[in-house]
Amino acid sequence: MPGLRRNKEADGGAYTFRVSDVLDVPLRGTVLRLRLVEGTPSMGDLGAGSTLLLRSGSGEERTVTITGHATSSGRATQQRLDRTRELDVVISDHEAGDGGLVGIGWLASGPTA
């Protein structure tokens, strides 16, 4: 139904993802495979240049910037995100590893101010 489809540029609500995998990609950065836990994210909120708040189980927090999307699991579209509830994002190696590595089980939330 056309009326129920969200526009890629439309703002979504608050959301939380769980990091389900972390992969180092030489010359590109670090890929975080994110699985939606709750909320209504929009691809407009998750584009290159957007930020995520990452939180470890022990309470460590850091803000990272999305530099792009990995296409290994398919093209990142709103319809794919709504259907699979997964998204692969690329962040810089510096942000992933500075002060301890981002790991499986961390939570990623947004949108950040």
N, C-alpha and C positions, 0 to 999 in steps of 0.2 A: 504494500500500500504506500503510495508516494507520500502521504501526509505523515507517516510515522518515521520516515527516514531522516536522520539528522545530517545536517550539512557539515562538511569537513571543517569549515571555518567557524562553525557555531561553538560557543563556549559550553562545556559540560559542567557537571557539578564536581564536588569533592570526590576523590577516589583514592584507593589504596591498592597497590600491587605487592605481591611477594616475589622476591628474586628467586627464580627456580633454576637458573644456571648462569655462570659467569665464564666468558670465553675471551682469551686474549687474541686479538687479530693484529698481526704485525703490520706496521705502517698505517694503521687505521685507528686503533684504540682498543677499548674493551667493550664487548657486547654483553648487555644484561638482558636475559630472557625474563620478562615480567609476566606474571599470571595474575589477572584481576581477582582481588579478594572482595572488594565492595566499591560501590559508587558508580558514577556515570561519566567516564572520561570521554573527552572529545579529541580527535586527532588535531584539532586546532590548538589544544592545550599541550600536545605532546610532540610538536614539530621541532625541527632543528632550531636551537637557540632557547628552547624552553628549559625550565629548571625543575628538578625533582628533589624532594627532601628524602634522603636515605637514612634509615634508623636500624641499628643492629639490635640483637636480642639483649645485649648488655646495656643499651641506652646510648651508645655512641651515635652521633648525628653528623651528617655532612650534606651540603647542598651541591648537586652536580648539574652540569649543563648537557643537554642532549645535543650531540654534534651531527647525528643522522640516524637512520634506521637501517638495520640489517635486513637484507632481502633473502636470506637463506631459507626462511620459512614462508616466503611469499611476499608480495607487495603490501606495504602498510597502508591500509585504507580503513575508513570508518566501518564499512560493512564487514570487513575481515575481523576487526577488533570486536565488534558487537557479536559476531558469530563464534569466534574461537576464544575470546576473552584472554588473549595473549598478545604480547607485543615485544619485539626485539629492538632495543635502542642501543646506540653507540655513545659512549662517553670517553673522554680522554684518559690515557693511561695514568696521567698525573693525578686526576681526580679519583680514579679507582684505587690507586695504591698509596697515595700520600697519607701517612699516619695509620697504616693498616689496610689490608685488602678488603674490598667489598666482597661479601660472601653470600652463599646460598642461605635463604631464610631471612635476609634483611627485608625490611619493608620500604617501599617507595611510595610517597604520597604527594599529592598536589591538588590543585594548582598552588604554586608558591607565589608569594607577593614579590 
